[in-house]
Amino acid sequence: MTFAASLALPRRLTLEPIARKIEQFRAARAKHSKYLALLDELQNMSNRDWDDIGLSRLNAHEIARQTVYGR
């Protein structure tokens, strides 16, 4: 049983994967906050403003999503 000693060694716990997930969550939350702020701004535009730019108020969600997330 020469390998039994090597199997009993404790594994090192690294916090890098957890820190990476936390950073991804923070970045996603920041993007979502930007999306909500832009959407609020677009929804506060008057119908005349929408007519001036040649778009419909129904496009507000799509415009905000494409602007923030780029999809």
Short mmCIF file of the C-alpha atoms (twelve columns), coordinates in Angstrom:
data_MODEL
# 
_entry.id   MODEL 
# 
loop_
_atom_site.group_PDB 
_atom_site.id 
_atom_site.type_symbol 
_atom_site.label_atom_id 
_atom_site.label_alt_id 
_atom_site.label_comp_id 
_atom_site.label_asym_id 
_atom_site.label_seq_id 
_atom_site.Cartn_x 
_atom_site.Cartn_y 
_atom_site.Cartn_z 
_atom_site.pdbx_PDB_model_num 
ATOM 1  C CA . MET A 1  0.000   0.000  0.000   1 
ATOM 2  C CA . THR A 2  2.432   2.601  -1.063  1 
ATOM 3  C CA . PHE A 3  -0.312  4.772  -2.533  1 
ATOM 4  C CA . ALA A 4  -2.506  4.880  0.567   1 
ATOM 5  C CA . ALA A 5  -0.461  7.661  2.153   1 
ATOM 6  C CA . SER A 6  -0.829  9.893  -0.884  1 
ATOM 7  C CA . LEU A 7  -4.592  9.369  -0.989  1 
ATOM 8  C CA . ALA A 8  -5.006  10.457 2.624   1 
ATOM 9  C CA . LEU A 9  -3.515  13.919 2.047   1 
ATOM 10 C CA . PRO A 10 -6.071  16.701 2.397   1 
ATOM 11 C CA . ARG A 11 -6.862  18.665 -0.733  1 
ATOM 12 C CA . ARG A 12 -6.058  22.350 -0.798  1 
ATOM 13 C CA . LEU A 13 -9.057  24.565 -0.646  1 
ATOM 14 C CA . THR A 14 -8.779  27.495 -3.008  1 
ATOM 15 C CA . LEU A 15 -11.162 30.392 -2.976  1 
ATOM 16 C CA . GLU A 16 -10.390 31.509 -6.518  1 
ATOM 17 C CA . PRO A 17 -13.460 29.854 -8.111  1 
ATOM 18 C CA . ILE A 18 -15.723 31.415 -5.490  1 
ATOM 19 C CA . ALA A 19 -14.123 34.834 -5.919  1 
ATOM 20 C CA . ARG A 20 -14.529 34.527 -9.696  1 
ATOM 21 C CA . LYS A 21 -18.235 33.695 -9.332  1 
ATOM 22 C CA . ILE A 22 -18.742 36.637 -6.976  1 
ATOM 23 C CA . GLU A 23 -17.079 38.981 -9.455  1 
ATOM 24 C CA . GLN A 24 -19.241 37.627 -12.296 1 
ATOM 25 C CA . PHE A 25 -22.328 38.174 -10.160 1 
ATOM 26 C CA . ARG A 26 -21.288 41.758 -9.378  1 
ATOM 27 C CA . ALA A 27 -20.635 42.488 -13.053 1 
ATOM 28 C CA . ALA A 28 -24.015 41.042 -14.057 1 
ATOM 29 C CA . ARG A 29 -25.729 43.057 -11.340 1 
ATOM 30 C CA . ALA A 30 -24.015 46.261 -12.487 1 
ATOM 31 C CA . LYS A 31 -25.125 45.627 -16.079 1 
ATOM 32 C CA . HIS A 32 -28.668 44.966 -14.938 1 
ATOM 33 C CA . SER A 33 -28.666 48.227 -12.976 1 
ATOM 34 C CA . LYS A 34 -27.549 50.084 -16.112 1 
ATOM 35 C CA . TYR A 35 -30.293 48.352 -18.079 1 
ATOM 36 C CA . LEU A 36 -32.962 49.377 -15.566 1 
ATOM 37 C CA . ALA A 37 -31.718 52.977 -15.460 1 
ATOM 38 C CA . LEU A 38 -31.741 53.245 -19.261 1 
ATOM 39 C CA . LEU A 39 -35.149 51.603 -19.495 1 
ATOM 40 C CA . ASP A 40 -36.532 54.057 -16.943 1 
ATOM 41 C CA . GLU A 41 -35.094 56.954 -18.925 1 
ATOM 42 C CA . LEU A 42 -36.576 55.650 -22.166 1 
ATOM 43 C CA . GLN A 43 -39.981 55.077 -20.608 1 
ATOM 44 C CA . ASN A 44 -40.008 58.629 -19.279 1 
ATOM 45 C CA . MET A 45 -39.687 60.026 -22.809 1 
ATOM 46 C CA . SER A 46 -42.768 61.690 -24.229 1 
ATOM 47 C CA . ASN A 47 -44.616 60.386 -27.274 1 
ATOM 48 C CA . ARG A 48 -43.361 63.405 -29.179 1 
ATOM 49 C CA . ASP A 49 -39.746 62.452 -28.377 1 
ATOM 50 C CA . TRP A 50 -40.413 58.937 -29.674 1 
ATOM 51 C CA . ASP A 51 -41.953 60.366 -32.836 1 
ATOM 52 C CA . ASP A 52 -38.946 62.658 -33.316 1 
ATOM 53 C CA . ILE A 53 -36.510 59.749 -33.316 1 
ATOM 54 C CA . GLY A 54 -38.810 57.632 -35.450 1 
ATOM 55 C CA . LEU A 55 -39.304 54.768 -33.027 1 
ATOM 56 C CA . SER A 56 -42.175 53.342 -31.060 1 
ATOM 57 C CA . ARG A 57 -42.441 53.319 -27.286 1 
ATOM 58 C CA . LEU A 58 -42.826 49.541 -27.608 1 
ATOM 59 C CA . ASN A 59 -39.147 49.341 -28.602 1 
ATOM 60 C CA . ALA A 60 -37.885 50.630 -25.221 1 
ATOM 61 C CA . HIS A 61 -37.044 47.196 -23.797 1 
ATOM 62 C CA . GLU A 62 -35.278 46.098 -26.981 1 
ATOM 63 C CA . ILE A 63 -33.277 49.330 -27.229 1 
ATOM 64 C CA . ALA A 64 -32.164 49.124 -23.590 1 
ATOM 65 C CA . ARG A 65 -31.236 45.450 -23.914 1 
ATOM 66 C CA . GLN A 66 -29.193 45.955 -27.075 1 
ATOM 67 C CA . THR A 67 -27.473 49.017 -25.671 1 
ATOM 68 C CA . VAL A 68 -26.425 47.446 -22.386 1 
ATOM 69 C CA . TYR A 69 -25.924 43.778 -23.280 1 
ATOM 70 C CA . GLY A 70 -25.101 44.159 -26.957 1 
ATOM 71 C CA . ARG A 71 -27.293 41.265 -28.049 1 
# 
